[in-house]
Every structure is written in C-alpha cells, then in structure tokens.
Amino acid sequence: MSNLSCNCSKDNHRQENNEMLKSAKLKATKKRMLLLNCLRHSDLPLTAEEIHTYLKKEININLSTVYRALNALTESDIVIKQILSDGNSVFQLNNTNHQHILTCKMCGKVSYVDVCPVESILNEISNQTDYEITGHNLEFIGICPECSKKLI
C-alpha cells in the first residue's frame, strides 16, 4: 500500500466532482464523490484495494462496490485505469497531471514519473491515423537501482 494520506472526506472539489459525474450522466452518490476525492487528493495512482482502505475510514463500503464505481468512472473517462505488468491495476483521475509507471522486473517495485514523453508525438499520431486521441497509458519495465546494485 502507498504511504499516502488520502483525505477522502475533504470536499473542496464538490462542484467539480458533481459536474464531472453529471456530464458523464452518472449519479453523484456519496460513495462516488468520496472515491473521486480520494483519487483527487492522492499524489499517486491507487489500487482498488487502497481506495477501499481509505473509503472504509469514512463510510461502510464493500470492495465490490469500489470496483463497480471504478468501472463506471473508467468507462466514462473520468478515471484512467492502468494495468501493470504484474496484472494489478491502478487508477487515477483523468486529468493533465497523469503519471507514467516504472516497474522493476526483478522485485516488482512500482515507481511513478511525471514526465510524459508521449505528449510530443500525440498530434503526429492523431494526424496520421485520424484518431481523436483521448488518453494514453505507458509503463516502462526495467531494473530499479536497488536491484541493479545486487547484480554487481
């Protein structure tokens, strides 16, 4: 689990969350609002289990409910789902501050980078394919510094 303090009850983005849900034709339920707050206040993408752990501190919610809410938010492009090389998924708000993933193929450690090397080629890809690109996911796989030291 992340070393994050996700303050899900902090509700200073209520109107923005309401508008996002309304534009996606989703009801602004308390659980969805808290889930969006959790993602909004997290510095890193979170697993469904991490979100569930944070939300349980605020409300009575099942893990299956978290998955259903995340599925609806992902299908509505409010949330981005990234599937890691180990098969686990992480979720983050679909905004311009997305992060890309570095995964160590030896120990499985996951790190995040804010640099987006793809941004510079998205227009070119869009022009060549006539696709309207609405997002992307990127995971780099390599060996972390700690594992590299063990190889020497």
ChimeraX commands (.cxc) that place a marker at each C-alpha (Angstrom):
marker #1 position 0.00,0.00,0.00 radius 0.5
marker #1 position 1.10,3.55,-0.69 radius 0.5
marker #1 position 2.44,5.73,2.09 radius 0.5
marker #1 position -0.22,8.29,1.28 radius 0.5
marker #1 position -2.69,10.07,3.44 radius 0.5
marker #1 position -5.75,10.22,1.25 radius 0.5
marker #1 position -8.23,12.57,2.86 radius 0.5
marker #1 position -11.37,11.30,1.15 radius 0.5
marker #1 position -13.72,13.38,3.29 radius 0.5
marker #1 position -12.08,16.65,2.26 radius 0.5
marker #1 position -14.74,18.06,-0.03 radius 0.5
marker #1 position -13.37,21.25,-1.56 radius 0.5
marker #1 position -13.95,19.90,-5.10 radius 0.5
marker #1 position -17.63,19.03,-4.65 radius 0.5
marker #1 position -18.89,21.17,-7.53 radius 0.5
marker #1 position -16.18,19.94,-9.89 radius 0.5
marker #1 position -16.91,16.31,-8.97 radius 0.5
marker #1 position -20.65,16.93,-9.44 radius 0.5
marker #1 position -20.07,18.43,-12.88 radius 0.5
marker #1 position -17.83,15.55,-13.97 radius 0.5
marker #1 position -20.42,12.99,-12.91 radius 0.5
marker #1 position -23.29,14.96,-14.43 radius 0.5
marker #1 position -21.53,15.29,-17.79 radius 0.5
marker #1 position -20.98,11.52,-17.76 radius 0.5
marker #1 position -24.67,11.00,-16.89 radius 0.5
marker #1 position -23.73,9.34,-13.59 radius 0.5
marker #1 position -25.46,9.98,-10.27 radius 0.5
marker #1 position -23.42,11.93,-7.76 radius 0.5
marker #1 position -23.67,9.36,-4.96 radius 0.5
marker #1 position -21.82,9.82,-1.70 radius 0.5
marker #1 position -19.61,6.83,-2.49 radius 0.5
marker #1 position -18.64,8.13,-5.93 radius 0.5
marker #1 position -17.97,11.60,-4.53 radius 0.5
marker #1 position -15.71,10.19,-1.80 radius 0.5
marker #1 position -13.94,7.96,-4.32 radius 0.5
marker #1 position -13.26,10.94,-6.59 radius 0.5
marker #1 position -11.98,12.92,-3.59 radius 0.5
marker #1 position -9.70,10.04,-2.69 radius 0.5
marker #1 position -8.19,9.99,-6.19 radius 0.5
marker #1 position -8.02,13.78,-6.31 radius 0.5
marker #1 position -6.10,14.01,-3.02 radius 0.5
marker #1 position -3.68,11.19,-3.81 radius 0.5
marker #1 position -0.31,12.06,-5.32 radius 0.5
marker #1 position -0.05,8.62,-6.92 radius 0.5
marker #1 position -2.36,6.24,-8.77 radius 0.5
marker #1 position -4.09,3.86,-6.34 radius 0.5
marker #1 position -5.22,0.25,-6.46 radius 0.5
marker #1 position -8.87,-0.56,-5.80 radius 0.5
marker #1 position -7.77,-2.13,-2.52 radius 0.5
marker #1 position -6.00,1.06,-1.43 radius 0.5
marker #1 position -9.06,3.14,-2.34 radius 0.5
marker #1 position -11.24,0.69,-0.39 radius 0.5
marker #1 position -8.99,1.01,2.66 radius 0.5
marker #1 position -9.25,4.80,2.60 radius 0.5
marker #1 position -13.01,4.84,1.95 radius 0.5
marker #1 position -13.71,2.36,4.79 radius 0.5
marker #1 position -12.48,5.04,7.20 radius 0.5
marker #1 position -15.31,7.32,6.01 radius 0.5
marker #1 position -18.22,5.04,5.08 radius 0.5
marker #1 position -19.36,1.44,5.07 radius 0.5
marker #1 position -18.39,0.21,1.59 radius 0.5
marker #1 position -17.59,-3.17,0.06 radius 0.5
marker #1 position -14.61,-3.77,-2.20 radius 0.5
marker #1 position -17.02,-4.93,-4.92 radius 0.5
marker #1 position -18.76,-1.53,-4.75 radius 0.5
marker #1 position -15.40,0.20,-5.21 radius 0.5
marker #1 position -14.73,-1.94,-8.30 radius 0.5
marker #1 position -18.19,-1.17,-9.74 radius 0.5
marker #1 position -17.74,2.55,-9.15 radius 0.5
marker #1 position -14.26,2.50,-10.67 radius 0.5
marker #1 position -15.59,0.59,-13.68 radius 0.5
marker #1 position -18.34,3.17,-14.26 radius 0.5
marker #1 position -15.89,6.06,-13.83 radius 0.5
marker #1 position -13.37,4.41,-16.17 radius 0.5
marker #1 position -16.00,3.76,-18.84 radius 0.5
marker #1 position -17.00,7.43,-18.58 radius 0.5
marker #1 position -13.35,8.56,-18.98 radius 0.5
marker #1 position -13.39,10.28,-15.59 radius 0.5
marker #1 position -10.80,7.82,-14.27 radius 0.5
marker #1 position -7.85,6.19,-16.02 radius 0.5
marker #1 position -7.13,2.52,-15.35 radius 0.5
marker #1 position -3.62,1.24,-15.92 radius 0.5
marker #1 position -2.89,-2.47,-15.86 radius 0.5
marker #1 position 0.59,-3.14,-14.54 radius 0.5
marker #1 position 2.86,-5.86,-15.89 radius 0.5
marker #1 position 2.06,-7.98,-12.80 radius 0.5
marker #1 position -1.65,-7.90,-13.69 radius 0.5
marker #1 position -2.66,-5.46,-10.94 radius 0.5
marker #1 position -4.49,-2.27,-11.87 radius 0.5
marker #1 position -4.06,1.27,-10.59 radius 0.5
marker #1 position -6.46,4.17,-11.00 radius 0.5
marker #1 position -6.09,7.94,-11.22 radius 0.5
marker #1 position -8.21,10.89,-12.26 radius 0.5
marker #1 position -8.16,11.58,-15.98 radius 0.5
marker #1 position -6.52,14.98,-15.97 radius 0.5
marker #1 position -3.43,16.60,-17.41 radius 0.5
marker #1 position -1.37,15.61,-14.35 radius 0.5
marker #1 position -1.27,11.92,-15.20 radius 0.5
marker #1 position 1.75,9.82,-14.32 radius 0.5
marker #1 position 3.56,7.01,-16.06 radius 0.5
marker #1 position 4.77,3.84,-14.41 radius 0.5
marker #1 position 8.21,2.30,-13.92 radius 0.5
marker #1 position 8.14,-1.35,-12.87 radius 0.5
marker #1 position 11.19,-3.31,-11.74 radius 0.5
marker #1 position 11.17,-6.71,-13.44 radius 0.5
marker #1 position 13.20,-8.21,-10.60 radius 0.5
marker #1 position 11.46,-7.11,-7.39 radius 0.5
marker #1 position 8.19,-5.74,-8.78 radius 0.5
marker #1 position 8.69,-2.29,-7.23 radius 0.5
marker #1 position 6.46,0.30,-8.91 radius 0.5
marker #1 position 7.54,3.93,-9.25 radius 0.5
marker #1 position 5.84,6.83,-10.96 radius 0.5
marker #1 position 7.18,9.59,-13.19 radius 0.5
marker #1 position 5.51,12.89,-14.02 radius 0.5
marker #1 position 7.39,13.34,-17.29 radius 0.5
marker #1 position 5.27,12.43,-20.31 radius 0.5
marker #1 position 7.43,11.55,-23.32 radius 0.5
marker #1 position 4.33,10.77,-25.39 radius 0.5
marker #1 position 2.85,14.28,-25.40 radius 0.5
marker #1 position 5.22,15.44,-28.13 radius 0.5
marker #1 position 4.07,12.76,-30.59 radius 0.5
marker #1 position 0.32,12.63,-29.91 radius 0.5
marker #1 position -0.53,15.22,-32.57 radius 0.5
marker #1 position 1.56,13.39,-35.15 radius 0.5
marker #1 position -0.16,10.09,-34.35 radius 0.5
marker #1 position -3.55,11.78,-34.49 radius 0.5
marker #1 position -2.78,13.39,-37.85 radius 0.5
marker #1 position -1.51,10.13,-39.36 radius 0.5
marker #1 position -4.39,7.97,-38.13 radius 0.5
marker #1 position -7.29,10.46,-37.98 radius 0.5
marker #1 position -7.94,9.25,-34.42 radius 0.5
marker #1 position -9.02,11.73,-31.79 radius 0.5
marker #1 position -6.67,10.62,-29.04 radius 0.5
marker #1 position -8.35,10.98,-25.66 radius 0.5
marker #1 position -5.64,9.49,-23.46 radius 0.5
marker #1 position -2.83,7.01,-23.13 radius 0.5
marker #1 position -1.17,4.67,-20.63 radius 0.5
marker #1 position 2.51,3.95,-20.50 radius 0.5
marker #1 position 4.52,1.53,-18.39 radius 0.5
marker #1 position 8.29,1.20,-18.55 radius 0.5
marker #1 position 9.80,-2.08,-17.38 radius 0.5
marker #1 position 13.39,-2.25,-16.16 radius 0.5
marker #1 position 15.55,-2.84,-13.12 radius 0.5
marker #1 position 15.35,-0.48,-10.14 radius 0.5
marker #1 position 18.53,0.98,-8.57 radius 0.5
marker #1 position 18.36,-1.38,-5.57 radius 0.5
marker #1 position 18.18,-4.49,-7.76 radius 0.5
marker #1 position 20.91,-3.12,-10.07 radius 0.5
marker #1 position 23.25,-2.91,-7.06 radius 0.5
marker #1 position 22.54,-6.56,-6.25 radius 0.5
marker #1 position 23.60,-7.57,-9.78 radius 0.5
marker #1 position 27.07,-6.08,-9.38 radius 0.5
marker link #1:1,2 radius 0.2
marker link #1:2,3 radius 0.2
marker link #1:3,4 radius 0.2
marker link #1:4,5 radius 0.2
marker link #1:5,6 radius 0.2
marker link #1:6,7 radius 0.2
marker link #1:7,8 radius 0.2
marker link #1:8,9 radius 0.2
marker link #1:9,10 radius 0.2
marker link #1:10,11 radius 0.2
marker link #1:11,12 radius 0.2
marker link #1:12,13 radius 0.2
marker link #1:13,14 radius 0.2
marker link #1:14,15 radius 0.2
marker link #1:15,16 radius 0.2
marker link #1:16,17 radius 0.2
marker link #1:17,18 radius 0.2
marker link #1:18,19 radius 0.2
marker link #1:19,20 radius 0.2
marker link #1:20,21 radius 0.2
marker link #1:21,22 radius 0.2
marker link #1:22,23 radius 0.2
marker link #1:23,24 radius 0.2
marker link #1:24,25 radius 0.2
marker link #1:25,26 radius 0.2
marker link #1:26,27 radius 0.2
marker link #1:27,28 radius 0.2
marker link #1:28,29 radius 0.2
marker link #1:29,30 radius 0.2
marker link #1:30,31 radius 0.2
marker link #1:31,32 radius 0.2
marker link #1:32,33 radius 0.2
marker link #1:33,34 radius 0.2
marker link #1:34,35 radius 0.2
marker link #1:35,36 radius 0.2
marker link #1:36,37 radius 0.2
marker link #1:37,38 radius 0.2
marker link #1:38,39 radius 0.2
marker link #1:39,40 radius 0.2
marker link #1:40,41 radius 0.2
marker link #1:41,42 radius 0.2
marker link #1:42,43 radius 0.2
marker link #1:43,44 radius 0.2
marker link #1:44,45 radius 0.2
marker link #1:45,46 radius 0.2
marker link #1:46,47 radius 0.2
marker link #1:47,48 radius 0.2
marker link #1:48,49 radius 0.2
marker link #1:49,50 radius 0.2
marker link #1:50,51 radius 0.2
marker link #1:51,52 radius 0.2
marker link #1:52,53 radius 0.2
marker link #1:53,54 radius 0.2
marker link #1:54,55 radius 0.2
marker link #1:55,56 radius 0.2
marker link #1:56,57 radius 0.2
marker link #1:57,58 radius 0.2
marker link #1:58,59 radius 0.2
marker link #1:59,60 radius 0.2
marker link #1:60,61 radius 0.2
marker link #1:61,62 radius 0.2
marker link #1:62,63 radius 0.2
marker link #1:63,64 radius 0.2
marker link #1:64,65 radius 0.2
marker link #1:65,66 radius 0.2
marker link #1:66,67 radius 0.2
marker link #1:67,68 radius 0.2
marker link #1:68,69 radius 0.2
marker link #1:69,70 radius 0.2
marker link #1:70,71 radius 0.2
marker link #1:71,72 radius 0.2
marker link #1:72,73 radius 0.2
marker link #1:73,74 radius 0.2
marker link #1:74,75 radius 0.2
marker link #1:75,76 radius 0.2
marker link #1:76,77 radius 0.2
marker link #1:77,78 radius 0.2
marker link #1:78,79 radius 0.2
marker link #1:79,80 radius 0.2
marker link #1:80,81 radius 0.2
marker link #1:81,82 radius 0.2
marker link #1:82,83 radius 0.2
marker link #1:83,84 radius 0.2
marker link #1:84,85 radius 0.2
marker link #1:85,86 radius 0.2
marker link #1:86,87 radius 0.2
marker link #1:87,88 radius 0.2
marker link #1:88,89 radius 0.2
marker link #1:89,90 radius 0.2
marker link #1:90,91 radius 0.2
marker link #1:91,92 radius 0.2
marker link #1:92,93 radius 0.2
marker link #1:93,94 radius 0.2
marker link #1:94,95 radius 0.2
marker link #1:95,96 radius 0.2
marker link #1:96,97 radius 0.2
marker link #1:97,98 radius 0.2
marker link #1:98,99 radius 0.2
marker link #1:99,100 radius 0.2
marker link #1:100,101 radius 0.2
marker link #1:101,102 radius 0.2
marker link #1:102,103 radius 0.2
marker link #1:103,104 radius 0.2
marker link #1:104,105 radius 0.2
marker link #1:105,106 radius 0.2
marker link #1:106,107 radius 0.2
marker link #1:107,108 radius 0.2
marker link #1:108,109 radius 0.2
marker link #1:109,110 radius 0.2
marker link #1:110,111 radius 0.2
marker link #1:111,112 radius 0.2
marker link #1:112,113 radius 0.2
marker link #1:113,114 radius 0.2
marker link #1:114,115 radius 0.2
marker link #1:115,116 radius 0.2
marker link #1:116,117 radius 0.2
marker link #1:117,118 radius 0.2
marker link #1:118,119 radius 0.2
marker link #1:119,120 radius 0.2
marker link #1:120,121 radius 0.2
marker link #1:121,122 radius 0.2
marker link #1:122,123 radius 0.2
marker link #1:123,124 radius 0.2
marker link #1:124,125 radius 0.2
marker link #1:125,126 radius 0.2
marker link #1:126,127 radius 0.2
marker link #1:127,128 radius 0.2
marker link #1:128,129 radius 0.2
marker link #1:129,130 radius 0.2
marker link #1:130,131 radius 0.2
marker link #1:131,132 radius 0.2
marker link #1:132,133 radius 0.2
marker link #1:133,134 radius 0.2
marker link #1:134,135 radius 0.2
marker link #1:135,136 radius 0.2
marker link #1:136,137 radius 0.2
marker link #1:137,138 radius 0.2
marker link #1:138,139 radius 0.2
marker link #1:139,140 radius 0.2
marker link #1:140,141 radius 0.2
marker link #1:141,142 radius 0.2
marker link #1:142,143 radius 0.2
marker link #1:143,144 radius 0.2
marker link #1:144,145 radius 0.2
marker link #1:145,146 radius 0.2
marker link #1:146,147 radius 0.2
marker link #1:147,148 radius 0.2
marker link #1:148,149 radius 0.2
marker link #1:149,150 radius 0.2
marker link #1:150,151 radius 0.2
marker link #1:151,152 radius 0.2
view
